[in-house]
Amino acid sequence: MKKVTLLIASLSLLVSVSCKDNEEATVVEKETVIVEKEVAPSTEEKDGTSISINKDGVEFSSKEGESKTEVEVKDGSGTVKVEK
């Protein structure tokens, strides 16, 4: 009976020592995750001139600082809008 108890105690000590070695030897590799996001276009209008021509008509706009001019010609009618 003493031999069985001594054998079980020896095995449990051996198992606990071997488990401690595995934890230290374990190498954790970390992965770097790169997330790419699309940047939404700015709603703020930049200074400059733009013109758009399509089958419905012509749109022209010009902006310089606080001054803004827009001209639209569609289906034979036209509108002019000037903001300062």
Residue frames as a rotation matrix with the C-alpha (Angstrom) as fourth column:
MET 1
0.571 0.821 0.000 0.00
0.821 -0.571 0.000 0.00
0.000 0.000 -1.000 0.00
LYS 2
0.436 -0.486 -0.758 2.86
0.139 -0.795 0.590 2.36
-0.889 -0.363 -0.279 0.82
LYS 3
-0.616 -0.707 0.347 4.47
0.422 0.075 0.903 1.59
-0.665 0.703 0.252 -2.53
VAL 4
-0.105 0.681 0.725 1.27
0.979 -0.058 0.196 2.44
0.175 0.730 -0.660 -4.41
THR 5
0.811 0.402 -0.426 0.89
0.514 -0.837 0.189 5.73
-0.280 -0.372 -0.885 -2.52
LEU 6
0.051 -0.896 -0.442 4.56
0.080 -0.437 0.896 6.59
-0.996 -0.081 0.049 -3.12
LEU 7
-0.632 -0.244 0.735 4.19
0.691 0.250 0.678 5.73
-0.349 0.937 0.011 -6.82
ILE 8
0.337 0.837 0.430 1.06
0.920 -0.389 0.036 7.88
0.198 0.384 -0.902 -7.20
ALA 9
0.743 -0.127 -0.657 2.73
0.248 -0.859 0.447 10.81
-0.621 -0.495 -0.607 -5.38
SER 10
-0.346 -0.938 -0.005 5.80
0.240 -0.094 0.966 10.49
-0.907 0.333 0.258 -7.61
LEU 11
-0.439 0.257 0.861 3.69
0.898 0.135 0.418 10.43
-0.008 0.957 -0.290 -10.78
SER 12
0.675 0.738 0.014 1.63
0.737 -0.675 0.036 13.46
0.036 -0.013 -0.999 -9.70
LEU 13
0.422 -0.625 -0.657 4.84
0.086 -0.693 0.715 15.39
-0.903 -0.358 -0.239 -8.90
LEU 14
-0.602 -0.663 0.445 6.29
0.457 0.171 0.873 14.40
-0.655 0.728 0.200 -12.29
VAL 15
-0.040 0.692 0.720 3.12
0.987 -0.085 0.137 15.48
0.156 0.716 -0.680 -14.09
SER 16
0.827 0.380 -0.415 2.96
0.477 -0.865 0.159 18.85
-0.298 -0.329 -0.896 -12.32
VAL 17
0.022 -0.900 -0.436 6.62
0.044 -0.435 0.899 19.55
-0.999 -0.039 0.030 -13.10
SER 18
-0.656 -0.265 0.707 6.20
0.657 0.259 0.708 18.57
-0.371 0.929 0.004 -16.75
CYS 19
0.366 0.854 0.370 3.12
0.928 -0.366 -0.071 20.81
0.075 0.369 -0.926 -17.12
LYS 20
0.650 -0.194 -0.735 5.04
0.183 -0.898 0.399 23.82
-0.737 -0.394 -0.548 -15.82
ASP 21
-0.465 -0.884 0.044 7.71
0.199 -0.056 0.978 23.29
-0.863 0.463 0.202 -18.46
ASN 22
-0.345 0.406 0.846 5.12
0.937 0.197 0.288 23.20
-0.050 0.892 -0.449 -21.25
GLU 23
0.719 0.658 -0.223 3.65
0.658 -0.748 -0.085 26.54
-0.223 -0.086 -0.971 -20.22
GLU 24
0.317 -0.692 -0.648 7.05
-0.102 -0.704 0.702 28.22
-0.943 -0.156 -0.294 -20.34
ALA 25
-0.649 -0.637 0.416 7.95
0.276 0.312 0.909 26.61
-0.708 0.705 -0.027 -23.65
THR 26
0.185 0.806 0.562 4.72
0.924 0.053 -0.380 27.65
-0.336 0.589 -0.735 -25.32
VAL 27
-0.855 -0.441 -0.271 5.33
0.290 -0.841 0.456 30.49
-0.430 0.311 0.848 -27.77
VAL 28
0.247 0.968 -0.041 2.35
0.620 -0.190 -0.761 32.63
-0.745 0.162 -0.647 -28.61
GLU 29
-0.778 -0.449 0.440 2.53
0.617 -0.410 0.672 34.11
-0.121 0.794 0.596 -32.09
LYS 30
-0.038 0.751 -0.659 0.61
0.253 -0.631 -0.733 37.32
-0.967 -0.194 -0.166 -32.55
GLU 31
-0.268 0.057 0.962 -0.86
0.963 0.046 0.266 38.23
-0.029 0.997 -0.068 -35.88
THR 32
-0.734 0.017 -0.679 -1.08
0.047 -0.996 -0.076 41.80
-0.678 -0.088 0.730 -37.06
VAL 33
-0.026 0.818 0.574 -4.41
0.946 0.206 -0.251 42.65
-0.324 0.537 -0.779 -38.61
ILE 34
-0.920 -0.251 -0.299 -4.52
0.127 -0.917 0.379 45.59
-0.370 0.311 0.876 -41.02
VAL 35
0.046 0.990 0.137 -7.92
0.814 0.043 -0.579 47.14
-0.579 0.138 -0.803 -41.58
GLU 36
-0.930 -0.305 0.206 -8.33
0.366 -0.695 0.619 49.37
-0.045 0.651 0.758 -44.60
LYS 37
-0.004 0.945 -0.328 -11.14
0.663 -0.243 -0.708 51.87
-0.748 -0.220 -0.626 -44.56
GLU 38
-0.217 0.037 0.975 -12.43
0.877 -0.430 0.212 53.97
0.427 0.902 0.061 -47.40
VAL 39
-0.736 -0.060 -0.674 -12.36
0.415 -0.827 -0.380 57.65
-0.535 -0.559 0.633 -46.68
ALA 40
0.288 0.925 0.249 -15.63
0.878 -0.151 -0.454 59.36
-0.383 0.349 -0.855 -47.45
PRO 41
-0.354 -0.408 0.841 -15.28
0.759 -0.651 0.004 62.30
0.546 0.640 0.541 -49.81
SER 42
-0.787 -0.014 -0.616 -15.44
0.453 -0.691 -0.563 65.68
-0.418 -0.723 0.550 -48.17
THR 43
0.186 0.934 0.304 -18.77
0.976 -0.140 -0.166 67.47
-0.112 0.328 -0.938 -48.47
GLU 44
0.315 -0.163 -0.935 -16.98
0.166 -0.961 0.223 70.81
-0.935 -0.225 -0.275 -48.27
GLU 45
0.877 0.054 0.478 -16.66
0.481 -0.053 -0.875 72.40
-0.022 0.997 -0.072 -51.69
LYS 46
-0.081 -0.970 -0.228 -13.17
0.742 -0.212 0.637 73.36
-0.666 -0.117 0.737 -52.79
ASP 47
0.231 0.055 -0.971 -12.34
-0.368 -0.919 -0.140 76.53
-0.900 0.390 -0.192 -54.69
GLY 48
-0.815 -0.526 0.245 -12.32
0.059 0.345 0.937 76.08
-0.577 0.778 -0.250 -58.45
THR 49
-0.213 0.701 -0.680 -14.49
-0.933 -0.352 -0.071 75.63
-0.290 0.620 0.729 -61.49
SER 50
-0.727 0.034 0.685 -16.49
0.120 0.990 0.078 72.64
-0.676 0.139 -0.724 -62.62
ILE 51
-0.287 0.653 -0.701 -18.64
-0.945 -0.313 0.095 71.93
-0.157 0.690 0.707 -65.65
SER 52
-0.631 0.193 0.751 -20.93
0.053 0.977 -0.207 69.00
-0.774 -0.090 -0.627 -66.28
ILE 53
-0.370 0.495 -0.786 -22.51
-0.925 -0.280 0.259 68.22
-0.092 0.823 0.561 -69.65
ASN 54
-0.800 0.186 0.571 -25.02
0.138 0.982 -0.128 65.42
-0.584 -0.023 -0.811 -70.13
LYS 55
-0.727 0.527 0.440 -28.14
0.600 0.177 0.780 64.70
0.333 0.831 -0.445 -72.18
ASP 56
0.236 0.864 -0.444 -30.32
0.970 -0.239 0.049 66.73
-0.063 -0.443 -0.895 -69.79
GLY 57
0.942 0.097 0.320 -28.29
0.146 -0.980 -0.132 69.94
0.301 0.172 -0.938 -70.08
VAL 58
-0.049 -0.988 0.147 -25.25
0.411 -0.154 -0.899 71.82
0.910 0.016 0.413 -68.84
GLU 59
0.925 0.214 -0.314 -24.25
0.370 -0.322 0.871 72.70
0.086 -0.922 -0.377 -65.27
PHE 60
0.013 -0.920 0.393 -21.45
0.404 -0.355 -0.843 75.17
0.914 0.169 0.367 -64.53
SER 61
0.946 0.241 -0.216 -20.22
0.294 -0.366 0.883 76.23
0.133 -0.899 -0.417 -61.09
SER 62
-0.007 -0.944 0.331 -17.35
0.330 -0.314 -0.890 78.39
0.944 0.103 0.313 -59.92
LYS 63
0.915 0.260 -0.310 -16.20
0.364 -0.195 0.911 79.05
0.176 -0.946 -0.273 -56.37
GLU 64
-0.139 -0.951 0.277 -13.53
0.430 -0.310 -0.848 81.40
0.892 0.001 0.452 -55.10
GLY 65
-0.963 -0.209 0.170 -13.42
-0.076 -0.396 -0.915 81.94
0.259 -0.894 0.365 -51.34
GLU 66
-0.617 0.786 -0.041 -16.88
0.125 0.047 -0.991 82.97
-0.777 -0.617 -0.127 -50.20
SER 67
-0.173 0.538 -0.825 -18.14
-0.863 -0.486 -0.136 83.82
-0.474 0.689 0.548 -53.73
LYS 68
-0.650 0.054 0.758 -20.02
0.227 0.966 0.126 81.11
-0.725 0.254 -0.640 -55.55
THR 69
-0.264 0.551 -0.792 -21.66
-0.885 -0.465 -0.028 81.14
-0.384 0.693 0.610 -58.99
GLU 70
-0.590 0.162 0.791 -23.87
0.236 0.971 -0.023 78.40
-0.772 0.173 -0.612 -60.44
VAL 71
-0.313 0.499 -0.808 -25.40
-0.902 -0.422 0.089 78.25
-0.296 0.757 0.582 -63.91
GLU 72
-0.564 0.227 0.794 -27.76
0.186 0.972 -0.145 75.50
-0.805 0.066 -0.590 -65.06
VAL 73
-0.345 0.488 -0.802 -29.23
-0.922 -0.339 0.190 75.13
-0.179 0.804 0.567 -68.55
LYS 74
-0.835 0.155 0.528 -31.70
0.112 0.987 -0.113 72.25
-0.539 -0.036 -0.842 -68.90
ASP 75
-0.304 0.772 0.558 -34.33
0.903 0.420 -0.088 71.55
-0.302 0.478 -0.825 -71.55
GLY 76
-0.141 0.218 0.966 -34.26
0.713 -0.655 0.252 75.10
0.687 0.724 -0.063 -72.97
SER 77
0.857 0.389 0.337 -34.66
0.054 -0.720 0.692 76.86
0.512 -0.575 -0.638 -69.62
GLY 78
-0.122 -0.981 -0.149 -31.84
0.479 0.073 -0.875 78.27
0.869 -0.178 0.461 -67.57
THR 79
0.932 0.328 -0.156 -31.13
0.288 -0.408 0.866 79.44
0.220 -0.852 -0.475 -64.03
VAL 80
-0.075 -0.948 0.310 -28.31
0.197 -0.319 -0.927 81.57
0.978 -0.009 0.211 -62.65
LYS 81
0.901 0.305 -0.307 -27.46
0.337 -0.049 0.940 81.63
0.272 -0.951 -0.147 -58.95
VAL 82
-0.053 -0.919 0.391 -24.80
0.151 -0.395 -0.906 83.93
0.987 0.011 0.160 -57.47
GLU 83
0.857 0.251 -0.450 -23.86
0.458 0.027 0.889 83.82
0.235 -0.968 -0.091 -53.77
LYS 84
0.055 -0.858 0.510 -21.43
-0.031 -0.512 -0.858 86.17
0.998 0.031 -0.054 -52.04
